[in-house]
Amino acid sequence: MRWAEADLHEVLPTIDVPTLLLYGEEDERSAATVAQAMHAAIPDSTLVMLTAAGRQGNLEAADRFNRAVRDFLIEREELPDD
């Protein structure tokens, strides 16, 4: 079964908003090189590697996932720092 029908690599460099990429290091469907290539291709992107997490980092590493999202938003002044 194919999970991605379209190859959109050429679109990545055109993303013109700050982008947070969260990747579970134990993801068995996508190698870490996929996340690293996306990070390299998207201007103003931030890559956070979640250790001891796989495909569902928001569930498997919820605290670290939420902290990464919060830090990303605070750094961009999208969320007030408590």
C-alpha positions in Angstrom: 0.0 0.0 0.0 1.3 3.4 -0.9 0.8 6.1 1.7 1.7 9.1 -0.4 0.4 9.3 -3.9 2.0 12.6 -4.8 5.7 13.7 -4.6 5.6 17.3 -3.4 9.3 17.8 -2.7 9.4 20.6 -5.2 6.8 22.5 -3.3 8.7 22.5 0.1 11.0 25.4 -0.8 8.0 27.6 -1.5 6.6 27.4 2.0 6.9 30.9 3.3 5.7 30.6 6.9 7.5 29.4 10.0 7.1 25.6 10.0 7.5 23.2 12.9 8.4 19.6 12.0 8.0 17.1 14.8 9.5 13.7 14.1 9.4 10.5 16.3 12.9 8.9 16.1 11.3 5.5 16.2 9.0 6.1 13.3 9.1 2.9 11.3 7.3 4.2 8.2 9.6 7.2 7.6 13.3 7.3 8.0 14.8 10.3 9.9 16.4 11.3 6.6 12.9 12.2 5.4 12.4 14.7 8.2 15.9 16.0 7.8 15.4 16.5 4.0 12.1 18.3 4.6 13.8 20.5 7.2 16.6 21.3 4.7 14.1 22.2 2.0 11.7 24.3 4.0 13.0 27.8 4.7 12.4 29.0 8.3 11.7 25.5 9.5 12.4 24.0 12.9 13.0 20.2 13.3 12.4 18.6 16.6 13.4 14.9 17.0 11.3 13.2 19.6 13.3 10.4 21.2 11.4 7.2 22.3 8.5 8.2 20.1 7.3 6.8 16.8 4.5 7.7 14.4 2.3 9.2 17.2 4.6 11.5 18.9 1.7 13.6 20.2 0.6 10.6 22.2 3.9 8.7 22.8 5.8 11.8 24.0 3.0 14.2 24.8 4.9 16.4 27.2 7.9 16.9 24.9 5.6 17.3 21.9 3.5 20.0 23.6 6.6 21.7 24.9 8.0 21.9 21.4 4.8 23.4 20.0 4.6 25.9 22.9 8.3 26.9 22.5 7.9 27.3 18.7 4.9 29.6 19.2 6.5 31.6 22.0 9.6 32.1 19.9 7.4 33.5 17.1 5.4 35.6 19.6 2.2 33.7 18.7 1.7 32.6 22.3 2.3 34.6 25.5 5.1 33.3 27.7 3.7 32.4 31.1 
